[in-house]
Amino acid sequence: MNIAQFINEKILDPIIEAKAVAPRLAARENELRAEVTAAVTSEVTAAVTAEVTAAVTSAVDERWAGWLARRDAALAEGRDFDEPRPDAVNHSVNRCSPSDPAPQ
């Protein structure tokens, strides 16, 4: 090994690596980390949105099915049915539904 190779391999290359290459690699690593985080967040958001949409749709369908069954039963028996439609009633998440037990 001659002196020029020694100086290049043992002194100059490590300095160049530390000063020039490493910061660029760190910046690229941060970019990739941000891209992966965005992709994962997007996938999780889509999955949660689909799950919540399915749950809300199911709850609305149950309310309508119950209302229709009560209305049809009342009409079949000749009784007046004055219960408001499910879409006319405020069904807040924080309120108990009629089938929920009273809080203790």
C-alpha positions as CSV (number, residue, x, y, z in Angstrom):
1,M,0.0,0.0,0.0
2,N,1.5,3.3,-0.9
3,I,1.2,6.5,1.0
4,A,-1.5,8.0,-1.2
5,Q,-3.8,5.0,-0.8
6,F,-3.2,5.0,3.0
7,I,-4.1,8.7,3.2
8,N,-7.2,8.2,1.1
9,E,-8.5,5.1,2.9
10,K,-7.6,6.0,6.5
11,I,-8.0,9.8,6.6
12,L,-9.8,11.3,3.6
13,D,-12.6,8.7,3.0
14,P,-13.8,8.8,6.6
15,I,-13.8,12.6,6.6
16,I,-15.8,12.7,3.4
17,E,-18.2,10.0,4.7
18,A,-18.8,11.9,7.9
19,K,-19.1,15.4,6.3
20,A,-20.8,14.8,3.0
21,V,-22.4,11.4,2.7
22,A,-23.8,10.9,6.2
23,P,-26.0,14.1,6.3
24,R,-27.5,13.2,2.9
25,L,-28.3,9.7,4.0
26,A,-29.8,11.1,7.2
27,A,-32.0,13.5,5.2
28,R,-33.1,10.7,2.9
29,E,-33.9,8.5,5.9
30,N,-36.1,11.2,7.4
31,E,-37.9,11.6,4.0
32,L,-38.5,7.8,3.9
33,R,-39.7,7.7,7.5
34,A,-42.2,10.5,6.7
35,E,-43.4,8.7,3.6
36,V,-43.9,5.4,5.5
37,T,-45.7,7.2,8.4
38,A,-48.0,9.0,5.9
39,A,-48.8,5.7,4.1
40,V,-49.5,3.8,7.4
41,T,-51.6,6.6,8.7
42,S,-53.6,6.7,5.5
43,E,-54.2,2.9,5.6
44,V,-55.3,3.0,9.3
45,T,-57.6,6.0,8.7
46,A,-59.2,4.2,5.8
47,A,-59.7,1.0,7.9
48,V,-61.1,3.0,10.9
49,T,-63.4,5.0,8.6
50,A,-64.8,1.8,7.0
51,E,-65.3,0.2,10.4
52,V,-67.1,3.2,11.9
53,T,-69.2,3.6,8.7
54,A,-70.3,0.0,9.0
55,A,-71.2,0.4,12.7
56,V,-73.2,3.6,12.1
57,T,-75.0,2.1,9.1
58,S,-75.9,-1.0,11.2
59,A,-77.2,1.1,14.1
60,V,-79.3,3.2,11.7
61,D,-80.7,0.1,10.0
62,E,-81.6,-1.3,13.4
63,R,-83.5,1.8,14.4
64,W,-85.4,1.9,11.1
65,A,-86.2,-1.8,11.3
66,G,-87.5,-1.4,14.9
67,W,-89.6,1.7,14.0
68,L,-91.1,0.0,10.9
69,A,-92.0,-3.1,12.9
70,R,-93.7,-1.0,15.6
71,R,-95.5,1.1,13.0
72,D,-96.7,-2.0,11.0
73,A,-97.8,-3.7,14.2
74,A,-99.8,-0.6,15.3
75,L,-101.4,-0.2,11.9
76,A,-102.3,-3.9,11.8
77,E,-104.0,-3.5,15.1
78,G,-105.7,-0.3,14.1
79,R,-103.9,1.8,16.7
80,D,-102.6,5.3,16.0
81,F,-98.8,5.4,15.6
82,D,-97.4,8.8,16.5
83,E,-93.8,7.8,17.2
84,P,-91.4,10.1,15.3
85,R,-89.4,8.7,12.5
86,P,-85.8,7.7,13.4
87,D,-84.3,10.4,11.2
88,A,-86.4,13.0,13.0
89,V,-85.0,12.1,16.4
90,N,-81.6,13.2,17.7
91,H,-79.7,10.0,18.5
92,S,-76.6,11.3,20.2
93,V,-73.8,9.0,21.1
94,N,-73.8,10.3,24.7
95,R,-77.4,9.5,25.3
96,C,-78.9,6.2,26.3
97,S,-81.1,4.4,23.9
98,P,-84.5,3.2,25.2
99,S,-83.2,-0.4,25.4
100,D,-80.1,0.6,27.5
101,P,-80.4,0.2,31.3
102,A,-80.5,3.3,33.4
103,P,-77.1,4.5,34.6
104,Q,-76.4,3.8,38.3
